[in-house]
C-alpha cells in the first residue's frame, strides 16, 4: 500500500488487506508514524545483514559493489522503502542509521585509498546513485528488469581510471520496449490503439 500510495496510504485499507480489524492496527500502531517507524526498524535489521556481507568482501571496492548491489536490489524489490526513509528523516532526524552511514563512509575512504574508487566520489554520491537505480522498481516491470545493467554502468563510472571495464549484463531495451515501459503499452496494445486511431469515425458521433 505504501509503495502504491505513499506513507499516506489508507490505514483502514492496510488493516483490511492484513486481515485484521482497524482497532487491532491502532492498538499496535497508535499513529501512522508509529507504523512507519516500525517498518523503518525492519529495514535497519535487513541492513545489518548487508554489513556482514560487506565486511566479508575481499577488498573495499568489492564491499562497495556488494553495498551497491544489495541496496539497489532492495529498493527495486520494495518500492515502499524510499517514502518510508524520507518520512522518518523528516519526523525523526535522529533516528536514521548514522552508524551504518559511518561504516559506508569508511568503506568509501578505503576504496579511494586503494586506488579502486574515483578520488572525487563521496558517500552521498553513492547513496544518490543507488537511489536512482533502485527507483526503476517503482516504474513498472518494463523498467525493473533493467536495474542490473544500469548498476554495472554506474559502477563502471565509479571505478578509478585504468581499471578493466566489465561486460554489461543483459541487453538494453529496444526503442519499442522503451516506449512500452514509458507508456505502459504492450506491442499488442499499441497495434490495437493504432487500429482504433485509424478507423473512420462515426459521422453521427
C-alpha positions, 0 to 999 in steps of 0.5 A: 500500500505504501509503495502504491500510495505513499506513507499516506496510504489508507490505514483502514485499507492496510488493516483490511488487506492484513486481515485484521480489524482497524482497532487491532492496527491502532492498538499496535500502531497508535499513529501512522508514524508509529507504523512507519517507524516500525517498518523503518526498524525492519529495514535497519535489521535487513541492513545489518545483514548487508554489513556482514556481507560487506565486511566479508568482501575481499577488498573495499571496492568489492564491499562497495559493489556488494553495498551497491548491489544489495541496496539497489536490489532492495529498493527495486524489490520494495518500492515502499522503502524510499517514502518510508526513509524520507518520512522518518528523516523528516519526523525523526532526524535522529533516528536514521542509521548514522552508524551504518552511514559511518561504516559506508563512509569508511568503506568509501575512504578505503576504496579511494585509498586503494586506488579502486574508487574515483578520488572525487566520489563521496558517500552521498554520491553513492547513496544518490546513485543507488537511489536512482537505480533502485527507483526503476522498481517503482516504474513498472516491470518494463523498467525493473528488469533493467536495474542490473545493467544500469548498476554495472554502468554506474559502477563502471563510472565509479571505478578509478581510471585504468581499471578493466571495464566489465561486460554489461549484463543483459541487453538494453531495451529496444526503442519499442520496449522503451516506449512500452515501459514509458507508456505502459503499452504492450506491442499488442496494445499499441497495434490495437490503439493504432487500429482504433486511431485509424478507423473512420469515425462515426459521422453521427458521433 
